[in-house]
Amino acid sequence: MPHEIDPAFIALPMRSLADAALQRARELGVEHADFRLERIRSQDLSFRDGKLEGSRDGEDVGFAVRVLHEGTWGFAATVDLTTDDAAKTAEKAVDLAKVSRRLSPARTELADEPVHPDVMWVSAYEINPFEVADTEKIDRMVGQSVRVLAQDDVDHVTAQLQQVQENKFYADTRGTVTTQQRVRLHPVFEAVKVDPRTGRFESMRTLAAPAGRGWEYATGADGIVDWGAALDELGPLLAEKFAAPSVRSGRYDLVIDPTNLWLTIHESIGHATELDRALGYEANYAGTSFATLDQLWTLRYGSPVMHVTGDRTTPHGLSTIGYDDEGVEAQRWDIVSGGTLVGYQLDRAMAAANASALGTSRSNGCAFADSPGHVPVQRMANVSLQPSDGGPSTEELIGQVDDGVYVVGDKSWSIDMQRYNFQFTGQRFYRIRGGELDGQLRDVAYQATTTDFWGSMAAVGGPQTYVLGGAFNCGKAQPGQIAPVSHGAPSALFRDIRVLNTAEEGGQ
């Protein structure tokens, strides 16, 4: 049943503030103005060895006015929710645009978007975690931590519960008005085993990803995660990992589980196909992209079985929304089709400035600001590798490997400033011999270039292997912003990938 938007947010004077700001912007001669009021609630609970270690509750309320004046952006924000301050904030935004005009090399235009008058959107969840008592959350997380700590071979356990409720009201001078609410959370547990004699330690973490879901996800009531089974396997898996042989460096066929592959998608496809990054706008912070605009329609990103989509409508996706922070309706589109680069992630300015090269003049709705005090920037959609209809199971993919490694869960990674050379580790690794699993390995990392890696993808699993992973906080831009994003993937088979022994590489 759809939820109503939080009455505490609806009670804010959003429409009178928007009217005052937009009217003043019109009087000052802008080509475009938009108003965005936000209320963001967050709570992080952290635990160690069955005890509450930290609790942080936050609430961010304010509004921003963004204008285009003589083709130049201006932006201002405030936490003072009065109509006088709304008009003054619009004036400040216009003043900034006038000052910036002398520094702007070209006029900014915005891609057209249909007007969406007075629409509401609420994400799909059953129980808002902010309507659940803190004592209930703490008791559950403590009880589950104690359950893990009681297992043989577990010396320590850490846990964290992250929760966010995000409300946004948007209005612009063309008549679009949107009111939205979305909820997300991430419960996670990590078990640690330590050798007291040598000091060596290993860890094992639950695989359940952050999700655009409610408290029902943390309790398992929605049937998505069997938390009892997930927690009870940590000790035995950790013991096997601790006793596992160290991998021998070399080239192997890999079957990669979606619980690991989502992160490779995020780093080597998601970030690489942000058009602002491909055009060099992120160079000073987190690099550019090898997937430059001149290669659209020609770059062989991967093998013919590679089909990657951008999607801001994915059910329970972390980047799922009704309308972005420029009033653009959420969409789904192809980024890689048949192994070829065919699309990027866009905001309205990027779409307008590059319409000829892109073959489209509409934004695909990727503008996002993480707070009312930040300007919207182009952020990642739910970028996902699509499964093969009628495709194989994970076990059938493993059955196609004579000598290889099965990779499960994400851990550490490294990627260069063009999103091209990379290295990934995981939570656990299994040796594959003759099409069957043959125990865990440790000290494993796989290394490749983006196009070689995706070009080596020989098969993708069917829909039954598809899992939605993701990142609760992905960083970008200066000043830095964070954004949530999901990445779906099936299990997939990769041939002849370089595997490193991380212990040897670290000089151990």
HELIX and SHEET records of a PDB file:
HELIX    1   1 PRO A    7  ILE A   10  1                                   4    
HELIX    2   2 MET A   14  GLU A   27  1                                  14    
HELIX    3   3 THR A   83  ARG A  101  1                                  19    
HELIX    4   4 PRO A  129  GLU A  131  5                                   3    
HELIX    5   5 ASP A  134  LEU A  149  1                                  16    
HELIX    6   6 TRP A  215  THR A  219  1                                   5    
HELIX    7   7 TRP A  227  ASP A  232  1                                   6    
HELIX    8   8 LEU A  234  ALA A  243  1                                  10    
HELIX    9   9 PRO A  258  ILE A  265  1                                   8    
HELIX   10  10 HIS A  266  GLY A  270  3                                   5    
HELIX   11  11 LEU A  275  ALA A  278  1                                   4    
HELIX   12  12 LEU A  293  GLN A  295  5                                   3    
HELIX   13  13 ARG A  348  ALA A  353  1                                   6    
HELIX   14  14 ALA A  355  LEU A  358  1                                   4    
HELIX   15  15 THR A  394  ILE A  398  1                                   5    
HELIX   16  16 THR A  450  GLY A  455  1                                   6    
HELIX   17  17 PRO A  463  THR A  465  5                                   3    
HELIX   18  18 THR A  502  GLU A  505  1                                   4    
SHEET    1   A 6 THR A  72  THR A  78  0                                        
SHEET    2   A 6 LYS A  51  HIS A  69 -1                                        
SHEET    3   A 6 HIS A  32  ARG A  48 -1                                        
SHEET    4   A 6 HIS A 156  ASP A 172 -1                                        
SHEET    5   A 6 VAL A 177  VAL A 194 -1                                        
SHEET    6   A 6 VAL A 119  VAL A 122  1                                        
SHEET    1   B 6 THR A  72  THR A  78  0                                        
SHEET    2   B 6 LYS A  51  HIS A  69 -1                                        
SHEET    3   B 6 HIS A  32  ARG A  48 -1                                        
SHEET    4   B 6 HIS A 156  ASP A 172 -1                                        
SHEET    5   B 6 VAL A 177  VAL A 194 -1                                        
SHEET    6   B 6 PHE A 201  ARG A 205 -1                                        
SHEET    1   C 8 TRP A 413  ILE A 415  0                                        
SHEET    2   C 8 ASN A 421  PHE A 424 -1                                        
SHEET    3   C 8 VAL A 444  THR A 449 -1                                        
SHEET    4   C 8 ALA A 492  ASN A 501 -1                                        
SHEET    5   C 8 GLY A 250  ILE A 256 -1                                        
SHEET    6   C 8 ASP A 403  VAL A 408  1                                        
SHEET    7   C 8 ARG A 428  ARG A 433 -1                                        
SHEET    8   C 8 GLU A 436  LEU A 441 -1                                        
SHEET    1   D 4 THR A 340  LEU A 341  0                                        
SHEET    2   D 4 ARG A 332  SER A 337 -1                                        
SHEET    3   D 4 VAL A 308  ASP A 311 -1                                        
SHEET    4   D 4 ASN A 382  LEU A 385 -1                                        
SHEET    1   E 2 ALA A 367  PHE A 368  0                                        
SHEET    2   E 2 VAL A 377  GLN A 378 -1                                        
SHEET    1   F 5 TRP A 413  ILE A 415  0                                        
SHEET    2   F 5 ASN A 421  PHE A 424 -1                                        
SHEET    3   F 5 VAL A 444  THR A 449 -1                                        
SHEET    4   F 5 ALA A 492  ASN A 501 -1                                        
SHEET    5   F 5 MET A 457  VAL A 460 -1                                        
SHEET    1   G 2 VAL A 467  LYS A 476  0                                        
SHEET    2   G 2 GLN A 481  ALA A 489 -1                                        
END                                                                             
